[in-house]
Amino acid sequence: MTLTTTLSGQTLVIDGAKATITRNGANAMSGLVAGDFVQLEPGANQLVFEGGAPNATVTFGWRHRFL
């Protein structure tokens, strides 16, 4: 999944449990990201955050699940 726009002073939430993406609390599924929704596999996963001059706070939260 790739973010297709620049965010400045905004909050982006990617919620895997609900399969939603919101920007400042509003639905941001269309026009903001490209590619498949992020799928985390059991075990270690690598998430990459990069940008030309990133000035951001990135926070990850998760809940252990057993299927």
N, C-alpha and C positions, 0 to 999 in steps of 0.2 A: 504494500500500500504506500503510495507516495502523495504527499501534500502538494497540491498544485497552485497554491497561492501563498503570499506572504502574510503572516499574522503579526501585528504590532499592537501591543497593549491589549491583547485579547486572550481568552481562555479557551483552549481546545480540549475536549474530553472524548477519549475513545473508550467506549464501554463494551468490552467483549461479552459480558454476561447478557447484556440487552441487545448486542449487535447494533449499537447506535454511535453516531458521532455528532457532537454538538459544539457549536461555537458561541460563546457567551450565552449558553442556555437554549439556543435555538437549533433546530435540526440543520445539520451541515453535511448530510450524506451526498447530496448531488452538487456537482460543480466545485467541490473543495478537494476531493481526493480522487486518485486514479488507482486502478488495480483492485485486487481482491481484498476483502476484509481480513484483517490480521488474524491468523490462527496460531495459537501457541501450542506447541507439542509438549508431551510429558518430558520432564528433564530440563536441561539447560536450553535457553533460547537467547538469541542475540537480537537486540533492538538497537537501531542506529539513528542518532539524531545529529544532523549536520546542517550547515548553512554557511553563507559567505562571511558573515560577521554575527554569529548567533549571540544574542543577549537574552537568555531565557532561563526559566526555571522549569525543569522537567521532573515530574513526580510520578512514580509507578506505584500502583496499589494492586494487590491481588488477593484472591481467596482460594485456598486449596479446595479442590473438588475431587470427589471419587465418583466414578461412573459405574 
